[in-house]
């Protein structure tokens, strides 16, 4: 099994390098990893005299980073003597967080080829490793185990058809389960692991809940807030976040009807490209302005967001939200609008996203398939539903605290290392 895995990994990384000749994302991946050894040598040279212990957090991409961010900030706050090391596999994470202030070093994880893993661990020198959600690199896990570096997985989630749970992958799962603990998001994941003889798991919940609660408590940039307030006024606001064209095909007819009844709409496309923005403008010709062009006093009913990083803050101004992706690969982040008390609707492809089912069960999540489905929800939310907002607040109170639960398990390890100079 591991021989086949080694061959597959070498082939995979070779293909990625070849793809860099014609694909921009692969080129970013390749170029970001150039000279990674030299960069780590230079970083180690700057910390050569330091005896500070090191905790390593690894995130595949930006989404996984956000899931682990609250835990990282707890460690930084409570254990400032520890160096925090952060690595990414994907450019989407590294490019956005390469200057993350709570990490002492941010780098790309090179590959799971044995020679590179050897070099990585010799230079990285972690005392504890934390993998966020997934990214199972089996050569790396083997070497961490051999070096007696305790490692953990947080916010893990398993389904019956997960490849690690299939019979052919038993030895790969055994390697993953050498972790000190797997912190799972839901009871079903724990039951699946227990059924295969693995009991070193703990139900912690979804650490993303902690992250969105922290974000909801942060002040919105005054300039952004002023602009949003000018656009929103006293009208009801519908926010369509992370939308694709397939989403808009279902949304637009119901949105036109709602606008005629006094709603205003904010649309944040998943890809902020000129083509996507032009399509939105064509759908709402004469009533739409881009965020970058809007000025207080302008008259429009639809705002198209043409920059990244604003959506989470925009949701706090809304009354009702749609989250895109549910008519293609899968629904995007549902927690960001819901944490502000917004009922949320989404497309039918959400089975792999447990919070969607929980939201539906709790009464503030709605799966739609047609424009008529959305139109009915617009009618329902014409007025404020205070009981629904209370239900949403109760949900977040019940499901928060995963990061603190995980920290309590890590705490004895973090405290056993002596402080520098002792």
SVG drawing of the C-alpha trace seen along z (x, -y; Angstrom):
<svg xmlns="http://www.w3.org/2000/svg" viewBox="-45 -62 67 66">
<polyline fill="none" stroke="black" stroke-width="0.4" points="0.0,0.0 2.7,-2.5 4.8,-1.6 1.8,-2.5 1.2,-5.6 4.8,-6.7 4.5,-6.2 1.2,-8.1 2.6,-11.0 5.7,-11.3 3.5,-11.2 1.0,-13.7 3.7,-16.3 5.4,-15.8 2.1,-16.4 1.6,-19.6 5.0,-20.9 4.2,-20.1 0.8,-21.8 2.6,-25.0 3.5,-25.5 -0.1,-26.2 -2.1,-26.7 -1.9,-29.9 -2.9,-28.1 -0.3,-25.4 2.3,-28.0 1.6,-29.9 1.9,-26.6 5.2,-25.8 6.7,-29.3 5.7,-29.7 7.8,-26.6 11.0,-27.7 13.9,-28.0 11.8,-26.8 14.9,-25.2 16.9,-28.4 14.1,-30.4 13.8,-28.0 17.5,-28.0 17.5,-31.8 14.6,-31.8 16.4,-29.2 19.6,-31.3 17.6,-34.3 16.4,-32.1 19.5,-30.0 19.9,-31.2 16.3,-30.6 15.3,-27.6 11.6,-28.4 9.5,-25.3 7.6,-25.2 4.0,-24.3 3.2,-23.7 -0.3,-24.3 -0.9,-23.0 -3.8,-24.1 -4.6,-23.0 -6.0,-26.3 -7.6,-29.5 -10.8,-27.8 -8.9,-25.4 -6.8,-28.2 -9.9,-30.0 -11.1,-26.8 -7.8,-26.7 -7.3,-30.4 -9.1,-30.8 -7.1,-27.9 -3.8,-29.5 -4.8,-32.8 -5.6,-31.1 -2.2,-29.5 -0.5,-32.8 -2.3,-34.6 -1.8,-32.0 1.6,-30.6 3.6,-33.5 6.9,-31.6 6.0,-29.2 6.9,-29.8 3.9,-29.3 4.7,-27.8 2.1,-27.9 2.2,-26.0 -0.1,-25.8 -0.5,-23.5 -2.6,-25.8 -1.7,-29.3 -5.2,-30.4 -4.1,-30.2 -0.5,-31.2 -1.0,-34.3 -3.7,-35.7 -2.0,-34.8 1.8,-34.9 2.0,-37.9 -0.4,-36.5 0.7,-38.4 0.1,-35.5 2.6,-33.2 6.3,-33.4 6.9,-31.7 4.6,-31.0 5.7,-28.7 4.5,-26.3 4.6,-22.6 6.7,-21.3 5.5,-17.8 5.1,-14.3 8.1,-12.9 10.4,-11.3 13.5,-13.4 11.6,-16.6 9.8,-15.5 13.2,-14.7 14.5,-18.2 11.3,-19.9 11.3,-18.3 15.0,-18.9 14.5,-22.6 10.9,-23.0 11.7,-21.1 8.2,-21.0 7.5,-19.9 3.8,-19.6 1.9,-19.3 -1.7,-20.2 -3.4,-19.4 -6.6,-21.3 -9.5,-19.2 -7.6,-17.1 -4.7,-17.0 -3.4,-13.5 0.2,-13.2 1.2,-9.7 5.0,-9.9 4.9,-13.0 2.7,-11.3 5.1,-8.3 8.1,-10.5 6.4,-12.5 5.5,-9.2 9.1,-8.0 10.4,-11.2 7.9,-11.0 6.4,-14.4 2.8,-14.3 0.3,-15.3 -3.4,-16.1 -6.2,-16.5 -8.8,-19.1 -12.3,-19.7 -12.1,-16.3 -15.2,-14.9 -15.7,-11.5 -18.5,-10.0 -19.2,-6.3 -17.7,-6.6 -14.6,-8.5 -11.7,-6.8 -9.8,-6.2 -12.7,-4.1 -12.7,-1.8 -11.2,1.7 -8.2,1.0 -7.1,-2.0 -6.9,-0.3 -3.1,-0.8 -3.4,-4.4 -6.1,-4.9 -3.9,-3.2 -1.2,-5.7 -3.6,-8.6 -4.8,-7.2 -1.3,-7.3 -2.3,-10.9 -2.5,-11.7 -6.1,-12.7 -8.5,-13.2 -11.0,-16.0 -14.1,-15.3 -17.0,-17.7 -19.9,-15.4 -20.8,-12.2 -21.2,-10.2 -17.5,-10.7 -16.5,-9.3 -18.8,-6.3 -17.3,-5.5 -13.8,-5.5 -14.8,-3.5 -16.4,-0.9 -12.9,-0.3 -11.2,0.1 -9.9,-3.4 -10.9,-5.2 -8.4,-8.1 -10.9,-10.6 -12.9,-13.3 -16.1,-15.2 -15.2,-18.9 -17.5,-20.4 -16.8,-22.8 -14.1,-25.4 -15.4,-27.6 -18.3,-28.5 -15.7,-30.1 -14.1,-31.9 -17.3,-33.5 -18.4,-34.5 -15.1,-36.4 -15.4,-38.0 -19.0,-39.1 -17.7,-40.9 -15.1,-42.8 -15.8,-46.4 -16.5,-47.0 -14.1,-49.4 -15.7,-52.9 -15.5,-53.6 -17.1,-50.3 -19.8,-50.8 -20.6,-54.3 -20.9,-53.2 -23.2,-50.2 -25.4,-52.4 -25.9,-54.9 -26.9,-52.1 -29.1,-50.1 -31.0,-53.0 -34.1,-51.7 -34.9,-49.1 -34.7,-45.3 -31.5,-43.9 -31.0,-40.6 -27.3,-39.4 -26.4,-36.8 -22.9,-35.7 -20.3,-33.6 -22.6,-33.2 -22.0,-31.4 -24.0,-31.9 -26.0,-28.7 -27.1,-30.4 -28.1,-33.6 -30.1,-31.7 -32.5,-30.8 -32.2,-34.0 -32.7,-36.8 -36.4,-36.5 -37.3,-36.4 -34.9,-39.3 -36.5,-41.5 -39.9,-40.9 -38.5,-41.6 -36.8,-44.8 -40.2,-46.0 -41.6,-45.5 -38.8,-47.6 -36.0,-45.2 -32.4,-46.1 -29.8,-43.5 -26.1,-43.0 -24.4,-40.4 -20.9,-39.1 -19.8,-36.7 -17.5,-33.9 -15.1,-34.9 -14.5,-38.6 -13.8,-38.7 -14.9,-41.2 -17.0,-38.6 -18.9,-37.8 -19.5,-41.4 -20.7,-42.2 -23.2,-39.3 -24.6,-40.7 -24.9,-44.2 -26.8,-42.8 -29.2,-41.0 -30.0,-44.3 -29.4,-46.8 -30.0,-50.4 -30.4,-49.4 -26.9,-48.1 -23.6,-49.7 -20.3,-48.2 -19.0,-48.7 -15.9,-50.5 -18.1,-53.0 -20.8,-53.5 -20.9,-56.8 -23.4,-57.8 -26.2,-59.5 -26.1,-57.3 -29.5,-55.8 -29.4,-52.0 -31.1,-48.9 -28.4,-46.4 -24.8,-46.5 -22.2,-44.2 -19.2,-43.6 -16.1,-43.9 -13.4,-43.3 -12.6,-40.5 -12.6,-40.4 -15.9,-42.3 -18.5,-39.6 -18.4,-38.5 -18.8,-42.1 -21.6,-42.8 -23.8,-40.1 -24.2,-42.0 -26.3,-44.6 -28.6,-42.0 -32.0,-40.6 -32.0,-37.5 -29.2,-35.7 -28.4,-33.2 -25.1,-31.4 -23.9,-30.1 -22.4,-26.9 -25.3,-24.6 -26.1,-24.3 -22.6,-23.2 -19.8,-21.7 -21.3,-22.4 -22.5,-25.2 -20.0,-27.8 -19.8,-29.3 -23.2,-29.3 -22.0,-30.3 -20.9,-33.8 -24.4,-35.1 -26.2,-33.0 -24.0,-34.3 -25.5,-37.8 -29.0,-36.4 -29.9,-36.0 -32.1,-33.1 -30.1,-31.5 -31.1,-29.7 -28.9,-27.6 -29.0,-25.2 -29.7,-21.4 -26.1,-20.2 -25.3,-20.5 -25.2,-16.9 -21.5,-17.1 -21.9,-20.2 -23.4,-19.2 -24.3,-22.7 -26.8,-22.9 -28.7,-20.0 -28.5,-21.4 -29.7,-24.8 -32.7,-23.2 -33.5,-21.2 -33.2,-24.3 -35.7,-26.2 -33.5,-28.9 -31.9,-27.1 -33.8,-26.6 -32.9,-24.5 -34.2,-25.9 -34.4,-24.6 -36.3,-27.2 -37.0,-31.0 -40.4,-30.3 -38.9,-28.8 -36.9,-31.9 -39.9,-34.2 -41.8,-32.4 -39.0,-33.1 -38.8,-36.8 -42.5,-37.0 -42.0,-35.2 -39.2,-37.6 -40.9,-40.8 -41.0,-41.6 -38.6,-41.0 -38.9,-37.5 -37.6,-38.1 -38.3,-34.5 -36.1,-33.2 -33.2,-35.5 -33.5,-34.1 -33.3,-30.6 -30.2,-31.4 -28.5,-33.0 -29.4,-29.9 -27.8,-27.7 -24.5,-29.5 -24.4,-29.5 -25.0,-25.7 -22.3,-25.0 -19.5,-27.3 -16.4,-26.4 -14.7,-23.8 -11.4,-25.7 -11.4,-25.9 -12.1,-22.1 -9.2,-21.3 -7.0,-23.8 -7.7,-22.1 -6.3,-18.8 -3.2,-20.6 -2.6,-22.7 -0.6,-20.0 1.7,-19.5 2.2,-23.2 3.0,-23.7 5.5,-20.8 8.2,-22.6 10.4,-24.9 10.4,-28.6 13.6,-29.9 16.4,-30.5 14.9,-28.1"/>
</svg>
